[in-house]
Amino acid sequence: MTTATQEGPSKAHLGFITLSVMLATIMQALDTTIANVALPHMQGAMGATQDQISWVLTSYIVAAAIFMPLTGFISDRIGRKRLFMWSVAGFTIASMLCGAAQSLEQIVLFRLLQGIFGASLVPLSQAVLLDSYPPEKHGSAMAMWGIGVMVGPILGPSLGGWLTEYYNWRWVFYINLPFGLLAWFGLAAFIEETKINSSRRFDLLGFALLSIGIGALQMALDRGQSQNWFASAEIVIETGLVVLCFYLFVVHIFTHSHPYIEPALFKDRNFSVGLVFIFIVGIILLATMTLLPPFMQGLMGYPVIDVGYLLAPRGVGTMFAMMLVGRLSGRVDVRILILLGLLLTSFSMWEMTLFNTDISNWDIIRTGVVQGLGLGFIFVPLSTITFATLAPRFRTEGTALFSLMRNIGSSIGISVVITYLAQRTQMNHEVFASYITPFNQALHHGGGMAELMTPKGLSAINGEVTRQASLLAYLQDFRLMMWVSLCAIPLVLLLKAPKRGGGKEALAILE
């Protein structure tokens, strides 16, 4: 099945298709992080505890993760265009309801709806662009699509902080209205409908197993730190559900006659390696963005609005790299571009391990731009090569899995760095505190040990020890991310560069 005619859409028509799907992509991608900075304001307005207000994020993430793999099946049954339009409309309406919510229960419910409708937006936009553009232009198409997917989460905190500071936290959700209306009218006018495959049956057991597994994983990751991980019966039960459901799901899809996810997808080596790769990219992308704001606010004393401004250039680096990759596609081996991106990302992480509380704004901007360049050089070539040899009939389902793996990687990455940060802070504090003794000559300067033994002195020295322990823990987290980036380099060797013209042959494989 295909959305283009034999000659393909005209250049102007193709431009409107791209604009329409990009608006939908940006709208969904922004919402992954734009609400984060507004949480304290929501907490005050709703009278909620910190643990309760976190459900505003959790409900959206869990709903999107569960319903994303449904994209391929629903697209086959009702048509891709119809699903796309319903998803945009539902997401926009749910965003308005979130902005108008008057209680914690209401906003959690509406965020749940937002996640359900938003789950299909990113995979559908990627599938539409891959089908609309000829194979030789897939690199350029993925560059444009990648700008929305990658820059959205990076610019989200900046835009969210600005809206919250100068308007109200409700505008974090109301901002989706113009994006949603323009995207809906563009899809209605320019996207062609795909053929409906009414013979495809719904695998209820496969969906249930995957949904419970993903939901339990997201819950365990989100609540693990607050519940002290495996010391909590809740986390133990959720982890058991994850292992059991994923094991049964894998067995099920290889033994069922009409499985929820086609096992034939994984016969394509590039696609299988690409899923592992995008999982690692997800870890790096949002994990770093999770660490920097508290580092800058808690240790360096930056106000939230300045944090947003200083992190914004990271998105500029990503956009520049993606535009450059779009021009280089077809001329340079994409594996070389991916390798370059990994090296740039690793280098920026190494530079961040040298941070201290006296670094300048330029140090933050410079490392952010380098990291943005690295992620841009990774994401677009990876999106292109992952689907270069995959049959078009698998594209909608494949793009849904691709986005799902990126989201799961982001969730795991965030949980790992937050947990590691807390553990290393405690360990560092214990080590540093062991040097606070009467025998340490450095402590005898000024007022000496007598002043330090007063309640005020003990509080001051403990505050400084905690501050230094936290600083070192952040640097250790950055080093961990550097090793994650370096460990992904061998995966480049497993990717198989598509033959010239091979994309046209792949495009001819129709159901």
N, C-alpha and C positions, 0 to 999 in steps of 0.2 A: 504494500500500500504506500501511497505517496501523496503529498499535497500539491505537488507541482505538476504542470503540464509537461509535455515532451520537450517544449522549448524552454520551459521554466518561466517564472514570473519576470516581469519587466524590472528594470533597475529601480524605478520610482516605487513600484508595488512592493519590491523587496525591502526598500527603505522603510516603508510604513509598517510592514510585518515586523521588521527588526525593532522599530521604535515601540510598537505595541507590546511585544513580548518583553522588551527591556524594562518598560514601565512596571509590568507585573513582577519581574524579577527583582528590581530595586525595591519595590514596595515590600515584598516579603523579606528580602535580605536585611533591610533596615530594621525590621521588627525583631530580629534575633538579638539585637543589642541596644536599640534605642530606648527601651523601657528600663534598662538597668540603672541608669543614673537617676531616674525619677522615683525609684523604689522608696527612698526615705520620705519623700513628699507624699507618696501614696500611703505609706505606713501611718503618717500623722493624720491624713484625711480620713482613713478608714478605721483608725483606732486599733490597729493590728500589731501583733508582736513581730519581731524580726523573722522568726520561724514561719509564722503564718503568711507574711507578705511574700516570702519566697515562692509560695504557690502560684503567684502571678506569673513567674518565669517557668516553674515546673509544669503547670497545666498546659502551657503552650508547647513546650518542648516534647512532652510525652505524647500529646495528641498528634503533633506533626510527625513524630517518629513512627507511631502506630499506623497512621493512615497513608504515609508516603508510598509503601509498597503496593497499595491498592490502585495506584495510578494506572498501571498497565491494563489491569482487568477492566476497570470502569471505562477507560478510553476505548477499549475494544467493543464494549457493550453499548455505549451511548454516543461514541464519536469523540475525537480529541477536541474539536472546536467547542462542542457543547459543554464538555467537562471543563475546559479552560474558562469559558465565560461564566459558568456557574461558580467556579472557584473564585474568580476575581470579584464577582458580585457578593458572594458570601463573605469573603475576607473583608471587603470594604464595609459591609453592613455590621459585621462583628467588631470592626475597629471603632465604628461610631458608637456602638453599644458599650464598648470598653471605656470610651471617653466620657460617656454619660452615666456610668455605673455609680451607685450611691452606697454600696456596701461591699465588703470583702467577698461575700458569697457571689454577688453579681459579677464582679470583675473577674473572678476565677472562672466562672461559668462561661463568660463571654470570651475570655482568653482561650478556653478550651475549644470553643467554636472557631475562633481565629486560627488555631493550630490545625483543626480538621480541614477547613477550607484552604488554608495556605500550604498544606502538605504537597499539593500537586503542582503548585505554580512554577517552582524552579525546574523540576524534571520535564514538565510540559514545554516550558520555554526553550530548554536545550534541545528537546526532540524536534520542535517546530523549526528551529534554526538549522539543525542538521539536515532536515528534509527539504528545506526551502533553498539552501545554498548548494551549488555544485560541489563535488568532492574537492576540487582544487582550491575552493574558497572556504573550506571548513576551518582552517586556521584563523582567518579573519573573523569568521562568524563566532568562533569560540572566544576570540579576543574581546569582541563586543559584549558577548554574554558574560564572560568572566569579570568584566568591569563591574557589572551589577552585583554578581555573587560575592566577589572578594572585597570590593570597596564599600558596599553597603554595611557589613558588620564593623568595618574600620571607622567609617564616618558616623555610624549610629550614635556612639557616646557623645561626639561633638555636637551633633544636631539635637540630640535629646537634652544635653546640658543647656544649650542655648535656649531651647523652647521652654524648658522648666524654669530657667533663671529669669527670663524676660516676659513670659506669658503664664502658663500653668501646666501642670503635669498632664492634664487632659489633652493638650495639643500634641503630645507625643503620639496619640492615637488618631486625632482629627486630621493630622497631616496626610493620612492615607487617602482621604476623600478625593482630592484632585488626581492623584496617581491612579486610583481605582477607576474613576469615571473615564479618564482618557484611555486607559488600557482596555476597558470594556468596549468602548465605541470602536477603537482600533481593531480589536479582535473580531467584532461583529462585521466590520467592513472589509477586512483584508485577508483574514485567515480562511482557508478552504477546509471543508469538513473531510474527515477520513472515512474510509469504508467501515461499516459496522460488522463486527464478527459476533453474531448472536449465538454461534455454536459453542463458544467458549463457556465452560461451566465454572461456577464459583467453588473453590476449594475451601469450605468452611473450616475444616480441621486445620489446614495449613495456615489460614489467616489467624485462627484462634491461638495456635502455638506461637507464631511469630509475634503477634500482638502482645501476648502475656509476657513473652521473653523480653521484648524491647521495653515494654512498660516497666517490668520489674528491674531491668538494667538501669533505666533512667532514674527510677525512684531510689535505687541503691546508691547510685552515683551522686544524686542530688542531696540525699539525706545522710550519707555515710559519715561525713565529718561531724555533723551536729549530733549524731547518735553514737559516736565513738566506734564506728565501723563494726568489726566482728564481735565486739563486746555486747552488741545489741542483738536481741533475738529477731527484730524486724529485718535487719540487714542480712542475717544468716538465712532467713526464710526467703528473702528476695533473691539472694545469690543462688540458693538451691533451685528456685524457679527458673532463673536464667539458664543455668547449666542443663536442667532437665528439658525445658522447652526447646532450646536450641538443638540439643541432641535429637529429640524426637522430630523436630522440624526437618533437619538434614536427612534423617532416615526416611521421613514421609515423602519429601519431594523426589527422592530417587526410587521410590517404590509405587507411588500413586500414578494412575494413568493420566490424570489431568491435574498436575501439581500447581500450587499457588504461584511458584516461581519456576520457570523452565530451567531444568539442569543444563540444557544445551547452551545456555548463556555462558557457562563457565568453561566450555570447551575452547572458547576463544582466549588464547594466552594473554594477549594485550589487555583484554577486558578484565580478566582475573587479576593480573598484576596491577592494573590501574586501580582496582578497588582497594588493594592493600596500600597503594601509593596515596590515594586521596584520603584514606583513613589517617595516615601520618600527617598529611597537609592540614587536615582538620585539627589535629592535636596542636600543631605549631601555630596555626592562625589565631584561634580564640584563646588558647592558653596564655600566650604572651600578652594579648589584650586584657586578660583578666588580671595579670600581675602588675602591669605598669600603672594603672590609675591609683590603686592603694599605695604603691611604692611612692608615687609622686605626691599624693595627698597626705599620707600618714608620716612619711619620713622626711619629705622635703617641704611640706607645708604649702603646696600649690592649691589654690581654690579650684573648684570643679570646672569652671568655665575655662580656666587656663589649661587644665589638663586636656580638655577637648581640643583646644587650639593646637597644642603641642603634638598631639597624636594624629591630627589631620594630615600632615605631610606624608605619613606612612601610606595613606591612600593615594596621594599624588605619585609616589614612587611606583605603586602597583599599577596605576593607570598608564604611566609612561612605559613601563615594561610591557604591558599588554598591547599597547599600540605598536610598539617596536616589534614584538613577536608577530603581530598580525602582518606586518610588512615582510618579515623574514620567512614566514611560513611558505613552504614549497621550495625555498632556496637553501635552507640550513637543516641538517638532520635534527629533528625535534629532541632526540635523546641528548644531544650536546646542549641544547637550551635548558633542558631539565637539570642536567648536571651543573650548568652554570648557576641556575637558580638555587640549587641545594648548597653550593659553595658560598654564594652570597649570603644566604640565610644563616649558614653556620658561622660565617665571619661576623655577621652582625650580632649573633648570640655571644660569640667570644668577646666582642667589644663590650657587650652589656655585663659580662662577668667582671669587668674592671670599673663598673660604676661605683660612686660613693655619693654621700649627701652634698658634696660641693660641686658636682658636675653642673655644667652650664646648660642653658636651653638648647644651644647648638649641638651639644653632645646627644641630647634626646632626639632632636630632629634628624641629625645625621644618621644615627643608627636605625632610626625608624624608616628613613627613606631607603637605606640599603636593604633592610629586611623586606620592605614593600617591593623593591625591585626583584629580590630573590623569589618572593612568592608569586609575583607576576610572571616571571620566567618559568616557574614550575607549572602553574595552574593551566594556562592556555595550551601549551604543548601536550600536557598530560590529558586534558579533555579531548584533544584532537586524536592522539594516538590510541587512547582507550577505545574509541568507537570507530577507528579507521577500518578495521577488518570485521566489525560486527554487522551481521545481516540487518537491514533496515526494519524487518518485522520485529526485531528484539529491542529497537531503540527506545521506545517509551518505557518499557519495563527496565531496560538497562540504565537509562538516565535516572529513574527513580531509585535504583539500588546505589548508583553513583552518589546521589545526593544524600541518601540514607547513611552510607558509610562515612561521608564527610561529617554529618551531624553527630554520629556516634563517636567518631574520633574527637570531635570538639568537646563532647560531654565528658569522655574519659580523660582527655587532656586537662580540662578545667578541674576535674575532681583530683587528678593526680598532683597537679601543681599546688592546689590549695592545701591538700593533705600533707604534701612534702614540705610546704612552707611552714605549716603549724608544727610538724615534728622537728624540723631542723631548728626552728626558733627555740623550742624547748631544750633541745640538745646543746645548742650554742650558748644559751643562757646558763645552763648548768656548768659548762666548761669555763665560760668567762667569770662566772661567780666564784669559781674555785680559786681565782687569783685575788679576790678581795679579802686579804688577810693582813694582820698587823706586820707581817714580815715582808710585804710588798713595799719597797722603798719609794715607788712612784706615788703612793698614797699619802706620804708624809709631807708633801709640799703644801703650801698654803696653811690652812687651819690644822692639818695633820689628822691623825686617826681620831683624836678626841671629838672634832667637829663631825666627822663621818659617822660616829656612833650615836649621834642625836637622831631623833625620828625624822627631822627634816633632811639631815645628811644621808641617812639610810634610804629615804625615799628618792633623793636625787641620784644617788649612785645606782640604785636599782633601776630607775628610769633610763639612765644612760646605758647600763648593761643590756636592758631589754631592747633598746634602740639599736645598739650595735649587733645584738644577736639577730634581730629582724633583718638588718641590712645584709649580714652575711647569708642568711637564709634565702633572701631574694637572689643574691648572686649565685648561690648553689642551685636554685631553681633555673636560672638562666643557663647555667652550665649543663643541667640535665636536658634542657631543650636543644642545646648545641649538639649533644651526643645523639639525640633522637634524629636531628637533621643529618648528621654524618652517617648514622646507621642506615639511612634510606638510600645512600649512594649505590650500594650493590644491586638494588632493584632495577637501576637503569640498564644493567647488563641483560636483564630478563625480558626487557621490552624489545619487540621486533619491529623495525622500521618498515612501514608499508611500501610496497613497490610502487614506482611511478605508474600512475594509471590504475593502480590496484583499487583505489577508491571507486573508480567507475565500475569495475567488475563487481565490487561489493554491493554497489547501488543497484545492480541488476538482479540481485538475489531477492526476489519478491515472493511473497507467500502465494 
